[in-house]
Amino acid sequence: MADKYKRDFLKFLLTSPLLAAIGNAQETEDLDPDLKYILELKKLLISDPEEAINIFDLEAVARDKLPPAHYGYMATGVTDEQSQLANREGYRNLKLTARRINDVREVDTSVEIFGRTWPSPLAIAPTSSQKAFHPEGESAVAWAANKYDLLMMLSNFSSTSIEEINEIRGEPVWFQLYARAHLESSLQMLKRAERAGCEVVVLTVDLMGGGRRETLSRFIKRDTRDCVPCHGEERSPYRGRPMLDEIDVDAYIESPRLYDADLLNQIKDVTDMKLVVKGITHPDDAEKCIEHGVDGIVVSNHGGRGQVSARGTIDVLPDITTRVNKRIPVLIDGGIRRGSDIYKALALGADAVAIGRPYLWGLGSFGRPGVEKVIDILSAEFKGVMRQMGTTSIAQISASSVMKNL
Ligand SMILES: Cc1cc2nc3c(=O)[nH]c(=O)nc-3n(C[C@H](O)[C@H](O)[C@H](O)COP(=O)(O)O)c2cc1C
C-alpha cells in the first residue's frame, strides 16, 4: 500500500468502532490494510438490521452491498478527508460531566422548532440521489421519519419528488434548495415546494464548487459496471431528478452558484415560507443571516464534502450559539454518530441535530428497516446518555456538562 492517501483513508476507516472488536489496529496496518479491512468486516457482517449493535454495523453492510461508485459517493469528503475527520474529532475531544442524585426514570427528549413540537432533536439532513443506495430511496427514509415523527429535509436533487415525499411523511417536509445565479429556475423549484405545502425552505450555501472528491474518484475507478443504462451516455448527475422536471435544467446547472445577501432578500420577497440557511460556520455569518430576516440556521460544513481543512462543526458551534443567543433556532450536522454526540451538541446550544451518512448506511444496508434501526439506535443511545447525565428534559442540558479534553 504505497499510496499515502489510501493509508490515510484506511486509517479513517479503521477509526470505526467496529474494528475495536477485531483487536489490534497496529497489526492490521502491518498487512495490506485494504484487504485486511474487507476480510475482517466480512467476518462480522450482520444479515439482519436487528443484529446491529451500533450504527457502524450498518455502515459495514452498506459498504459491502453497494456498488463501489455509489458507496464512494456516500462516503466521500474532499481531498484528504480532513474536514470529515475534524467533525468526528470534535466530538471525541469533548467529555461529559454527569450530575447525580436526580430521579431520571422519565426522560423527555422533545424539542420545539418553529412552534412545532418534535419528539426528538434528531433530524434527517437532506442528501441527494437516495435511489443510488436503495430502490426505495427517499420513500424509505420518509416512511421511517413518519414512524418516528422526525423532522426531515429533502434535497432538490432527490430522486423522488417533494409531492410524493410529503404524502409518505404525512406532513410537509423542509425543502432544501441549491440556488443558482439563474434565479428563475431556483425560485421555480421553491414555488413548487410551496405549492406542495412546504412551510420551510433550507437554502444550502456551503458548496462553492472546486472541492476535489478524491475518495469518490478512487471508488469510481474500482467500479467495473456499465453506468450507461442508469446514467445515460452523457453521464449527467442531473438525470432522474424530479425537482428539475419543470425548470430549464441547462440554464440552472450552467449558471454559477450564488449565495449572497440579495438572494436572501429575493427569497424572502417571493415566499412566506420560513427560510433556514444551511452551511454556516462563522458567527458573523449567523449575524448576517439574522439581519436579512433568516428564520433559522444549520451549522454545517456539508459533512466535509465542500471545503478543505474545515474546523469540526461542533468546534465552531459555541461561538455561533453565543452570538445567536436564542434569537433563531440553530441546528447542527456533521459527524454525529452517537447519542453522546447529540447530547454534546445540545449542551453547546444547538436546538436540534441532523444526520446524513448514518441514515444512508441504514438505507444502503437494508432499506427502510435499516433506516429505522439507525434512528432506533441513536434515539436509545441519546436517551441513555440523558439518564446517565442526570437530565430528564432538553432544557436541563447545559454547557457546564461539556469540557474539552486537554
Ligand atoms: C451522499 C450525500 C449527499 C448529500 N447531498 C446533499 C444535498 O443534496 N443538499 C445538502 O444541503 N446537503 C447534502 N449533503 C450534506 C448533508 O445534508 C449533511 O450536511 C451531512 O451529510 C452531515 O454530515 P454527516 O454525513 O457526517 O452526518 C449530502 C451528504 C451526503 C453524504
The ligand as a MOL file (V3000), in Angstrom:
LIG
                    3D

  0  0  0     0  0            999 V3000
M  V30 BEGIN CTAB
M  V30 COUNTS 31 33 0 0 0
M  V30 BEGIN ATOM
M  V30 1 C -24.3680 11.4050 -0.1820 0
M  V30 2 C -24.6270 12.7850 0.3690 0
M  V30 3 C -25.3890 13.6740 -0.3770 0
M  V30 4 C -25.6580 14.9500 0.1380 0
M  V30 5 N -26.4830 15.7810 -0.5690 0
M  V30 6 C -26.8290 16.9840 -0.0470 0
M  V30 7 C -27.7780 17.8200 -0.7050 0
M  V30 8 O -28.3190 17.4850 -1.7570 0
M  V30 9 N -28.0590 19.0150 -0.1220 0
M  V30 10 C -27.4790 19.4290 1.0500 0
M  V30 11 O -27.7690 20.5410 1.5270 0
M  V30 12 N -26.5880 18.6440 1.6890 0
M  V30 13 C -26.2710 17.4320 1.1980 0
M  V30 14 N -25.4120 16.6290 1.8740 0
M  V30 15 C -24.8800 17.0670 3.1910 0
M  V30 16 C -25.8200 16.6550 4.3300 0
M  V30 17 O -27.0170 17.3850 4.2920 0
M  V30 18 C -25.1930 16.9040 5.7090 0
M  V30 19 O -24.7670 18.2350 5.7870 0
M  V30 20 C -24.0150 15.9670 6.0100 0
M  V30 21 O -24.2130 14.6890 5.4470 0
M  V30 22 C -23.8620 15.8400 7.5200 0
M  V30 23 O -22.7150 15.1090 7.8350 0
M  V30 24 P -22.7030 13.5380 8.1910 0
M  V30 25 O -22.8560 12.8250 6.8850 0
M  V30 26 O -21.3690 13.3550 8.8080 0
M  V30 27 O -23.8560 13.2670 9.1290 0
M  V30 28 C -25.1230 15.3550 1.3840 0
M  V30 29 C -24.3400 14.4460 2.1190 0
M  V30 30 C -24.1030 13.1720 1.6310 0
M  V30 31 C -23.2990 12.2200 2.4620 0
M  V30 END ATOM
M  V30 BEGIN BOND
M  V30 1 1 1 2
M  V30 2 1 2 3
M  V30 3 2 2 30
M  V30 4 2 3 4
M  V30 5 1 4 5
M  V30 6 1 4 28
M  V30 7 2 5 6
M  V30 8 1 6 7
M  V30 9 1 6 13
M  V30 10 2 7 8
M  V30 11 1 7 9
M  V30 12 1 9 10
M  V30 13 2 10 11
M  V30 14 1 10 12
M  V30 15 2 12 13
M  V30 16 1 13 14
M  V30 17 1 14 15
M  V30 18 1 14 28
M  V30 19 1 15 16
M  V30 20 1 16 17
M  V30 21 1 16 18
M  V30 22 1 18 19
M  V30 23 1 18 20
M  V30 24 1 20 21
M  V30 25 1 20 22
M  V30 26 1 22 23
M  V30 27 1 23 24
M  V30 28 2 24 25
M  V30 29 1 24 26
M  V30 30 1 24 27
M  V30 31 2 28 29
M  V30 32 1 29 30
M  V30 33 1 30 31
M  V30 END BOND
M  V30 END CTAB
M  END
